[in-house]
Structure formats: C-alpha cells, structure tokens
C-alpha cells in the first residue's frame, strides 16, 4: 500500500499534505491486510471501499497532518476489517 510506503520512507504524499508517519506505521499491519484483501477477487462491500477511499483522498483524514484525530485511523481499519470477515 502506497500510504504505508510513504510513511516508511518519510516521504510526502503531496506538497499540500503530510502523512502522519507514526500513526500510519502503528496501523501498518491492518492497512496491509486491507490492501491484500482488496486485491482478492471476492466482492467488497461498497461502504468499505468508500471508507478506504476517503481515508486516502480526504486531507482531513486521520492519516494526514492536520486531519481528524489520529485514533480515527485505527477505528476505520478495525471496522473495515470486521466488515470483510
């Protein structure tokens, strides 16, 4: 997942937003598990895809500096993974 790679290599995702490296790295395993599951041919519920899309594209997402509270990332990853079980 590109988000995890950005955090691992301490790179910016754009000139306008910075990834919260510590928060993303703390959620590395769940994020990678989500990425792996999305690559599988099994269907994925639309709300899960929507949550992940917002997580990655919204500058107010908890993965970005200045976004919502960082604990929101763990909440989203847990909900998404539970929905995919």
matplotlib code that plots the C-alpha trace (Angstrom):
import matplotlib.pyplot as plt

x = [0.0, 1.4, 0.4, 2.5, 5.4, 5.2, 5.3, 8.1, 10.3, 9.2, 8.0, 5.2, 2.2, 1.8, 3.2, 0.0, -0.4, 1.9, 1.3, 1.2, 4.1, 3.9, 0.1, 0.3, 3.2, 1.3, -1.5, 0.8, -0.4, -4.1, -3.6, -1.6, -4.2, -6.9, -4.7, -4.3, -8.0, -8.8, -6.6, -8.6, -11.3, -14.0, -16.5, -16.0, -18.9, -19.3, -19.2, -15.8, -14.4, -15.9, -14.3, -10.9, -11.2, -12.0, -9.2, -6.7, -8.1, -9.5, -6.9, -9.0, -8.4, -6.7, -3.7, -2.7, -1.2, -4.0, -6.6, -9.1, -7.9, -5.2, -7.1, -9.7, -7.3, -7.4, -11.2, -11.6, -9.2, -10.9, -14.4, -13.3, -11.5, -14.5, -16.8, -14.6, -14.6]
y = [0.0, 3.3, 5.0, 2.6, 3.1, 6.9, 6.6, 4.1, 6.3, 9.5, 11.0, 13.5, 12.3, 15.8, 19.3, 20.1, 17.3, 15.2, 11.7, 11.1, 8.7, 7.4, 6.8, 5.1, 2.9, 1.9, 0.7, -0.9, -4.5, -3.7, -1.4, -4.0, -6.6, -4.3, -3.8, -7.6, -8.2, -5.6, -7.5, -10.7, -11.5, -11.7, -8.9, -6.0, -4.1, -0.6, 1.1, -0.5, 0.8, 4.2, 4.4, 3.4, 5.9, 8.8, 7.7, 8.1, 11.0, 13.4, 15.8, 15.9, 12.1, 10.9, 9.7, 13.3, 16.0, 18.5, 15.8, 14.4, 12.7, 10.1, 7.4, 7.5, 5.5, 2.5, 2.8, 2.8, -0.1, -2.2, -1.5, -2.3, -5.5, -6.7, -6.0, -8.1, -11.2]
z = [0.0, -1.0, 2.2, 4.3, 1.9, 2.2, 6.0, 6.0, 3.7, 5.3, 2.0, 1.5, -0.4, -2.0, -1.5, 0.4, 2.9, 5.0, 6.2, 10.0, 9.8, 13.4, 13.2, 9.8, 10.9, 14.1, 11.8, 9.2, 9.6, 9.4, 6.5, 4.6, 5.5, 3.9, 0.8, 0.5, 0.9, -1.8, -4.2, -3.8, -6.4, -3.7, -3.6, -1.2, 0.3, -1.1, 2.4, 3.0, -0.4, 0.4, 3.8, 2.4, -0.5, 2.0, 4.2, 1.4, -0.5, 2.1, 3.5, 6.8, 7.1, 10.3, 8.1, 7.3, 9.4, 10.4, 9.8, 12.3, 15.5, 14.7, 16.6, 13.8, 11.6, 14.0, 14.2, 10.4, 9.8, 12.5, 11.1, 7.6, 8.5, 10.6, 7.6, 5.4, 7.6]

ax = plt.figure().add_subplot(projection="3d")
ax.plot(x, y, z, "-o")
ax.set_aspect("equal")
plt.show()
